[in-house]
Amino acid sequence: MKKKLAMLLACSMMLSLTACGGKEEAPATTAAPATEAATEAAKEEAKPEEKTEAAAEAGGMDALIEAAKAEGELTVYGSCEEEYLSAACKNFEQLYGIKTKYQRLSTSEVYTKVSEEAGKPSADVWFGGTTDPYNEAVADKLLMPYEAENAKNLIGEEYKDPTNCWYGIYKGILGFMVNTEELNRLGLEAPKTWDDLTKEEYKGLIMLSNPNTAGTAKLIINTMVQMKGHDEAMEYFKALDKNVSQYTKSGSGPSKMVGPGECVIGVGFLHDGIYQILQGYDNIQLVVPEDGTSFEIGATAIFEGCAHPNAAKLWIEYALSPDCVDHAKENGSYQFLVLKNATQPEEAEQFGLDMNNTIDYDFEDAKANIATYVEDFFTALGSSKDSADAGRFLTE
């Protein structure tokens, strides 16, 4: 028995040596230390980004934080108001020691810029702004899926992309902001419905935003298509255009014009109107359309192919926490937050905005068709998306 066992061991050693190249002079026991040393050397030679990616994949928030710190930088495109964007980026940098740069762009500007960059984005994450342009980016595979741990804080599944390409952080209702002093001077009543905006008495008194640059305007287009049907919506915009003095670059633009009297009726998100009222413009009245309206989901996302993927993932976790969103109200943003563990701004609640008077918004239709709807919008107005009158359709 012992003889058979010895023979088997000898055969096993011969096979092992043959597999290593037939170098019989090297004892088999030296293979393990050599392999271990080679592995350590390979680790040392690995690219820094590969090491940090591996560290993050090891699991846990601590590992992600360390991997993000190793990358050391983050660039943010922000489509919320700049005051909030700046504060959010500064706080992230202070919390994690990661150098954080930002640029404020409207949502449609971000979508256009990242589309042109073709998989090599000059920023890592997108923060704030309505989700219609985000959904266009999802359809074009410009956003990176990421299963965020802090997504458990969302108040509902509807506040995230089904493929985890974006996550909601706030919501805001679409409506009208009117200058009560100017209406009184002109002997006019405030509009109550979307159709009221087309009344001849409001000629030249209205501002809304430019769908070439603002996601807010895209939401308005989608809302009318879903409320009225495509053809009727385009006829509606033809009639409304007769009363519009200017289409602003950003979605918040009209709200800024109402208080000073540069326009009498601004169409946009009512939380922007709250900000203006709290700045001292007590001549502004907020109107929730009686015939129904829609709400935005303000979101955050990672750009596919970004230079700092771990810092980007850490940003998403940060944005889905009170560390970020509870600072919104301190920096002029009074949207309703969509996180269970966040503190709702009292300033938003005290205005009693009716978040229940909203349509059942079809996000999938908006995602699939908004590019066509925008083209149809300009065609209805007798122009084109690329040659819209620069005098009224602002891009700067």
FENPE-V739098 format. One record per helix or strand of 2 or more residues. SS is the DSSP state (H for helix, E for strand). FROM is the first residue (numbers start at 1). TO is the last residue. Records with the same first field share a line. If there is no record, write none. Layout:
# FENPE-V739098
SS->FROM-TO ; FROM-TO
This chain:
# FENPE-V739098
H->2-19 ; 30-45 ; 48-57 ; 61-71 ; 82-96 ; 107-117 ; 131-139 ; 149-153 ; 157-159 ; 180-186 ; 195-198 ; 200-202 ; 215-228 ; 230-241 ; 253-258 ; 270-278 ; 309-319 ; 322-325 ; 329-331 ; 346-349 ; 363-380
E->73-78 ; 99-104 ; 125-130 ; 166-179 ; 206-209 ; 244-248 ; 265-269 ; 284-287 ; 295-303 ; 336-337
